[in-house]
Amino acid sequence: MPRPIPPNLHLPPHLREVCAILAAGLLRLRSRAAEELARDAERAGDQREVRLHSSAGQRRHANPTRRRKA
């Protein structure tokens, strides 16, 4: 297990507290995302399919109808 990182002693105490709050929030968000992925994998069951969480702009249809010249 890695050693914990010591606090930034050059920061004032109130900023250290803000950093600690932000770090705890980030860890909470990441754990929620991991829980969602695990739940999706469990729902998929034997299909071995997992949602990729692509944004709408990143999604593409498998057979595009518009073609561009190369």
Secondary structure, 3 states (H helix, E strand, C coil): CCCCCCCCCCCCHHHHHHHHHHHHHHHHHHHHHHHHHHHHHHHHHHHCCCCCCCCHHHCCCCCCCCCCCC
